[in-house]
Amino acid sequence: MAEQELVDKIQAMVGREYGRVYAWDRVNAPMIRQWCEIMGIENPLYTDPEFARAQGHADVVAPPGMLQVWGMGGLDQENFPEGSSKENNFEVLKVIEPYGYPAVVAVNSDLHFDRQVIAGERLYFSSKLDSISEEKTTPLGTGFFVTVLMTYFSQGENGAVDEEVGRQLFRVFKFRPAQRPEAAKPADKQAEAPKAKRPLPGKSDDTRFFWDGCEAGKLLIQRCTDCQTLRHPPAPVCIKCHSFEWDTLEASGKASLYSFVVMHYPEVPPFDYPNPIGLIELDEGVRLIAGLVGVEPEQLEIGQRLQVEFHRFDDRQTLPQFRPVG
Amino acid sequence: MTSMKTRTFAETSLGEQLPELSIPITVTLINGGAIATRDYFPGHHDVEAARELGSPHIFMNILTTTALVQRFIEGWAGPLASFGDIRIKLGVPNYPGDSMTFSGEVTERDEATRSLTITLKGRNSMGNHAAGTVSLVLPA
């Protein structure tokens, strides 16, 4: 849980507006050409003045995807030309950081273009702190989504009025990483892209029998030896008679679909999407949650008959999955 | 390249799949992309700094992803397509040694304004790096 003091402090900043920040450089052909070169973009509209003029433009056009680039601080991310606002539009990140959220990553960029921007124009932008989420936990870690809106303008020349050229919603996640960084690997070793694995369950003395059963291809359900009541998920005490005595019953694996969800977003590796998850009612009478296989999500129906099967994942764990039958 | 032809609105259809584009993710692309977008955040060029952030290697910045989305769409639409919006949401990071494959589909098509919306994904070996929509206007 985030400290209330922090939540109050940052929520009070929402809605704050930040003044003009000028681009270091006018929109210019060399920066455009270098951007196109590394990105692998070959469009003469951006690099060939004659082609651009033939389309009615005064000079080469700036690629739309470059809009944010013109307003970047550069090596010192907070150093902007004379006349720019001294306030940083992401200053709230510095308020959040000392509370134990050191990392930041960009998660959304929504660009809107009012018109094309032509070499020679001088741009500036102004910003507004639009929203800050509650504290959220993602695979990356725990922290806050911070959304800033920016509006980009072209400065009028020779007395002409300034003109809006585009807008941007930019969202970052300011967070405490979920895991400690690994020890540095030898620098000469070419890192391979890591392959995500299924998370392992947390096992306790109460639940170990269930996971061990899966490894042996058995779906084991806890049973009170005093009153014979079945229970799942596992727990130390009978939900009916409060006895501590229990053994297990090997379920038939025959079941029906009590309810389900289909996960679409976010797509977290290594799972396939859309990812159907069932709340499964075993014929023995208890319910459990498991993945559904061998079915298109749109063909799922409440009440349809299912049969368990065991799948081995990542060569380290076996999990029950349910497949529709007949 | 001046012979590149721009697709006309009439040549498109709702539900049309764009040809996939696969882009190798290299240290050079991540580094060069970050600097060409004036993004000197160390996690995009300094592997030690990236590791301190809990990342196994340097990772692509969102401004480069935006550019690659533009490349994917423009490569299909042609040089004179007029972009209205590029909206992207990032998922798993792009690390060197991987490759990202874009796929996309025309999900909205408005005759009156000759505008299209393309819904796209950029997928690497770990999942979706980017998902989003691009809207653009094509010539008649």
Interface residues (C-beta under 8 A of the other chain):
Chain A: M31 Q34 W35 E37 I38 M39 G40 I41 E42 N43 P44 L45 D48 F51 Q55 P63 P64 G65 M66 Q68 V69 M72 G73 G74 L75 Q77 A103 V105 A106 V107 N108 S109 D110 L111 H112 F113 Q116 G141 P177 A178 Q179 R180 P181 E182 A184 K185 A187 Q190 A191 E192 A193 P194 K195 A196 Y265 P266 E267 V268 P269 P270
Chain B: M1 T2 M4 I23 L29 G32 G33 A36 T37 R38 D39 Y40 F41 V47 E48 R51 E52 L53 G54 S55 P56 H57 N61 I62 L63 T64 T65 T66 A67 L68 V69 Q70 R71 E74 P79 L80 S82 F83 G84 D85 I86 R87 I88 K89 L90 G91 V92 Y95 P96 G97 D98 N124 S125 M126 G127 N128 A131
